[in-house]
Amino acid sequence: MHVKKVALLLVLVIIMMPICTAIADEVNVPPAIDDVIKSLSARGDACIILFDAESGEVLFEQNADTRSKTASTAKLLTCIVALENSDMDEIVTISSRSASRVGSSLQLIRGEQLKMKDLLNGMMMVSGNDAANAVAEHISGSQREFAKLMNETAQRIGMSSSNFTNPIGISDRTNYSTARDMLTLALYAMSNEQLTAITNQSKYDMPATNKNVKRTVHNTNLLFDEESPFFYEYITGLKTGSSSRAKGSLVATARKDGIDLVCVVMNDRSSRYSARWQIVKSLFEYGFSRYTTLNARELVLDLPQVEINVANAQSTVLCEYPSIEEHNIVVTNAAANDILCGEIEARCEIYDNITAPIFKGDVIGSVTYINRNTGVVFFEGVLIAAQDVAKPALAAALPETTPHSPQEAPLALQIAMVDNDSTTHASLLFASIWVIITLLAFVTIHWLLFKNTDAQM
């Protein structure tokens, strides 16, 4: 018996081997995070954090709570404060103080007038210090007062380890943040459609003003530059920063197959601060490799068709599953293994009071595609009638609210029900009497026959 059990187990293993191999071919196998980090050059003492917005999970962090100078990534907060405290069509007049050429510049001119929308787009593209100062003066009257708004906003959204003293990000002892706090800022920024639209572009066309001609400004984020070796096709924002004191920094977001990742790098001390681009690209690729895309149609090809009873028609209606011809699902690799290794089931929920008439295409319920073993849900949709079901002729002649008991029925229908019951009872009584008479006749004839036989003998 023991030998038979062992043999059976070996047969099962042999049968399952090709299945597991096929599954392994379909599911992504992400590289180990340590291998990813080791492959990055000039990492040094950089402060890094990688966050998966889909799962809410921090995938990697290094020195994430170490205070670092922000450089121009502080303009991300400047832009948020401006969006929340001004109108995009407001006209901003550039002061002589704002027009000074210190650091990166949008080349604004004293007395120039432009819309807040153009000022913010230009500021975030070229990281213009003059634009940031102009925003601060327009909203709060001075950079110092505007910094108070920045800190109030930072505290409100949960940036507990940050302090800002100016709208530019100029480094001083009291102007700092952490990679984790900048992640918090990025997640908040992602909820603002205006801000994400501003940062998710490679260039912006500045309209002509009273002092400047029409011109195009380009994003300082090399991940947007198709001609750069650091170009990344899934990049969606947000802000760069660099200075001799703050070194290189980058707050970046990327989206692939509906999955959003956020990566923050601060204190990149590499030559020309170039390591930040490769760090972000490599970490994004690692994050996305944790997901697998499955074709939903292939998963449900063999599911049986659903057939629903239609009570008032004494018939059934076939149901069609939702069309998922082009539907792909993106799940974690672990969930993909669960889905592929288990039996797929369509759990249907039929709406109450499904009665004829039913027309092809009517929605009559919902369906959830689920892995029976693990409970992993990978698609939800509606059940649709595959054909017409006509209302019976008798039911069509009755009122729309068909009664369920004689007490609820109209008087004429109650009488019909009672008459039908009386007729049925009389028929049963007559049949019973006829059977009894027939049996008595049969017994009598049989007795007479045998009696005559006995007399003859």
N, C-alpha and C positions, 0 to 999 in steps of 0.2 A: 504493500500500500504506500509506504514511504517513497519507494522508487517511482511509483506512478505519479505522486504529487510533485516530485522534483522534475520529472519529465514534462508534466503539464506546465510548470512554472517556466521552464526553459522555452517551451513553445510560445508562451505568452510574451516572453522577453524578445524573442526573435521577431514575432509579429509586430511589436510596438517599436522596434528599432527604426524602421524606415519612416514611421509617423513622426517620431521625435526629430529625426534628421530633417524632414521636410519643414517642421515647425521652426527649427533652428535657422533654416535658410530664409524664412520669411521675417523673422523678428530681428531688429537691430541689436547688435552687441556693442554697447558703449565702451570706449576705452576707460581704463582706470583713471580716476582723477589725478592720482600722483604721476602717472605717465604723461598726462596732459601738461601738468605744471612743469615737470622736468624738461619737457620739450621747448618750453618758453625761454627765450634768451633774455639776459639783463633784467631779471625779475627783481633782484635786490631786496630792498625793504618796502616794496610797494604794498599799499593797503588795498585789498581786493575783496569783493563780495559778488557772488553770482546767485541770482534768485529766479525761481520758476514761478511766474505769476499764475500759472494754471493750477499747480498743486499747493502753492503757498509755502514752498520748501526752499530753504537756503541750500544750494547744491555745493557751494564751496565758499570758504572765507579764510582770509589771512590778514591779520592786523586790522580787522574790520572796525574795532572800537578805539583805534589809536587816533589821537587828534592829528589832523593834517590841515595844511593851508588849502583853501578851495580854488584859488586863482579864479578864472572866469566861469567856472561851473556855478559860482554864486549868482550869475545872471539868470540861471534857471529860476531861482526864487524871485529875482527882480521882475522877470516876465510874469510870473504867477500873480504877484502883488499888483502889477499894472493891470492885468486882465480882470482882476477882481475889484479894482478901484477906479476904473475909467471906462470910457466908451471908445470903441475902435475908430469912430469917425471924428473924435475930438482933434482939434488942430493944436499942435505943439509948436511953440516958438523957441528957437534955439538961442540960449544966452551966450554971452562971451565966455563965461566960465565953462559951460558945457562944450563949447566949440574948441577948447584947447586940445592940442594934439599930444596926448600922453598915452603911450602904448598903442594897442590895436584901435583902429578908428574907422568910422563910417564916412569920414571926410565931410562932416557937417559944417555949415558956415553960420557965423553969427547973424541972427535975424532971419534965418531960413525957417520956413513954415511947412510942416508936413503932418499927415494924419498919424495918430497913434498906431494904427495898424502897420503903416510903412516903417515907422520908427522901430517897432518891436521886431518885425521881420528882418530889418537890416541889422539890428543889434544882435539877434541870435545867429545870423548867417556869418558875419565877419567878426563877431564878438566885440562890437564897437563900444569902447569906454565912453566916448562922447555921447552916444545914444543912451547908454544906461544912466549917465548923469542927467541928461535932458528929461528922461522919464521920471527920475526921482524929484527933480525940481518942479516939474509940472504937477505931479500928484501931491507932494508934501511940502514944497517950498524950499527944501534943502536936502542934501544927502543924509545929514544926521537924522532928520525927522523921518525920512524914508526908511532908514535902517531900523527905526523903532517898529515900523510896520512889518519889515522883514522878520524881525525877531518874534513879533506877536504871531505872525503866520506860522513861523517855524515851530513855536511852542504848541500852537493849536493843532498842528498835524502830527505832532509826536517826535519832533527833532530835539531830543532832550540833551544832546551833547554838542550843540552848535551855538555859535554866536556870530553875528554879522555886524560890521561897523560901517559898511559902505555898499552901494549897489553894484560895484565893479568886481569886487573880490580881491582888491589890493591887499597884499599880505601885511599884517601886523600881528602883534602878540595876542590881540583880543578878537581876531577874525579867524575862525577855525570851524571845522566840522569833522565828521568821521565818515568812513565808507558806508557804515550802516545807516547813519542819518541821511546821507545823500541818496541811499536806496529808498528811504521813506519819502524823501522829496520827489524822487522819480516816479514812485507809485502814485503819489498824489497828482503829479503833473499828468500822468497818463489818463486820469479821469477828466481832464479838461480838453475838450475837442479842439478848441482854438489853439491851445499851446501845442498839442501833438501835430496839428496841421502846420504850424510855423516851423517846428523842428524837423519834420519829416519831408525835407526837400533839399535838393542839392544846390539850388540857386534861387534867387528872388529878383524880380524886375522892379527896381525902384522907379516910380514915376517922376517926371520932371517937377521941380518946385520953383519957387520964386528966385532961388539962388543956385540951383543945380540942374543939370540936364538929366534926361532919362538914362538910367544905367542898370547894369546887372551885377549883383553881388553874389559871391559863391560861399558855400558852406565850408567852414574850417575843419569839419569832420571828414577825414580822409576815407572813412568807411562809405561815404556817399559818392566819392570820386571814382567814376568808372575807369579813369586812366591811371589810377593809383594801384600799386601792388597790394594795398590794404583794402581795396574795394570789397564790400560785403553785401551781397544781393538782398539779404533779409533785414538790413538795418532800417529802423523806423524813427530814430532820434537818439539823443536829446542835446547834449552840450559838451563842448571841449573846454579845456583850460590849461594854461601853462605860463610859467614865469620863472625867473632865476631862483626865487626863494621857494615858491610852491612846487616847482618841478612840473612834471606832466600829470594831467588828470583827464578823466573821461567818464561821463555818465551816459550810458548807451542802452537802447532798447532794440529788440529785434523780434520779428514775428515770422513764424513758419508753420503752415498748416493749422492756423488758428491758435498756436501756442505762443505766448509772450514770455520772453526772458528779459531780465534786467541785469546789467553788469556795471559795477563801479570800480574804477582804478584811480588811486590817488598816490602821490609821491613816487611817480615813475622817474627814476634817476638815470635812465639810460641816455645814450647819446641822442641829442635832438628829441628826447622824450618819445622815441619811436616804438619802444616795447609795448606801450599801452594798446596800440592798434592790434598787434598780434595776440596779446593776452586776451583782449576782448573777443577777437575772432575765434580763437581756439576754445575759449570757455563757452561761447555760444554754440559752437559745433558739438562740444561735449554735451551741453544741455539738450540740444535737439536730438542727439543720438540716443537719448533715453526714451524716445517715442518711436512707435511703429505705425505706419498707415496700412489699414486693412480695407479691402473691398467688401462692402456689406453685401452686395449682390451675390458674390460667390459663397458667402457664409449661409445664405438662406435658400439656396437653389432647391434643396431636397425637402423642404418643409411641406407637410401635407396641406391641402386646401381646407379652409374652414367652411363648415356647413351649418347654418343656423335654422332652427325650426321657427316657422311663422305660424303662431297659434291659430289666428282667425282664418288662415288660408288652408290649413291642413296640408301644408307644403313646406319646403325648405328653400333657402336662398344660399347660393354659393358666394363666398366673400373673397375679394382680392386683397392681398397685402399691399401696403403702400409701395409706390414705385421708388426703388432705390437703385436704379440703373447706374446713376452717376455718383452715388453717395459713397464717399470714403469716410472712414472713422479713424481718428488719431487717438491712440491710447498709449499708456506707458507700456514698456516692454513686458513687464510682469503681467499686466492686464491682457496684453496680446497673447501671451502664452496661455493664460487661463481660458481665453475665448477659443483659441485654436485647439486646445487639448480637451475641451469639454463638449458635451452635446448641446447644440443650439435648440432653443425652444421658443415658440411664439406664444406668449401668454395674452389671450384675448379677453377683452371686457366688452360685453354687448350692452348697448344702451337699453334702458327700460322701455317696455311697451312697443317693441318692434312688431308692427302689424302691417298687413297689406292694405292698400297697394304700396309696393316698393319698386322704385325705378333704378335702373342700372346707373351706377355712379353715386347713389345715395350713401352718405356716411352713416353706418349703423353701429359703430363701436370703435375701439382703439386696440392697438396691439403693441406689445413690448417684446423686443427680441432680447433674449437673455441666455446666459450660459447656465445650464441647469445645475452644474456641479458647484459653481462658485457664486452664482447670483449676480455676476457682472452684466450690467445692462449696456448695450452698445447702440441701440436704435429704438426710437419710439415713433409711432405713426398712427394713422387711422385705418379702420377696416372699411372697405367699400363694396357695395353690392355689385356682383358680377353680372346679374341679369334682372329682368323685371319679374315681379310676382304680382299677379292681378288679384284684385279683391273679389271673393266669391260672389256669385249673382245674388244669393240670399242675403249675405252680409251687406251687399251694396244697397239692397232695398230697405234695410233697417236704418234707424237713426245712427248718427256718427258715434254716439256714446253707447256702444253695445253693452247691455246690462249683464251682470255676472250672477244674479240670483232672481228668482221670481218676485221677491218683495220689491226689488229695484226696477222691475220691468214695467213697461206701459201695460194698461189694463188688457188690451187686445192680446198682447203677447202672453200675459199671465193665463188668460183663458185658453189660449192655444196650448200652453204647457200643461195645464190641468187636463184638457181633453186628451192630449197625447198620452198622459199618464193613465187615465181611465181606460182608454182603448187597449193599452198595453196590458193592464191587469186583467181585463175581460178575456183577452186572447190567451193569456197564460192559464186562466181557470178552465176555459173551454178545452184547451189542449190536454190538461191534466185529466179531466173527466173522460175525454176520448181514449186516452191511454188506459185508464182503469177499465173501461167497458171492453176494450179490445182484449185485455188480459183475461178478464172474466170469461169472455166468449171462448178464448183459446183453451182455457182450463176446462170449461164445460164440454167442449167438443172432444178434447182428449179423454176425459173421463168416460164419456159415452162410448167412444170407440173401444176402450179397454174393457168396459163392462160387457159389450156385445161379444167380444172375443172370449171372455170367461164363460159366458152362457153357452156358447157353441161347444166349448170343450167339456 
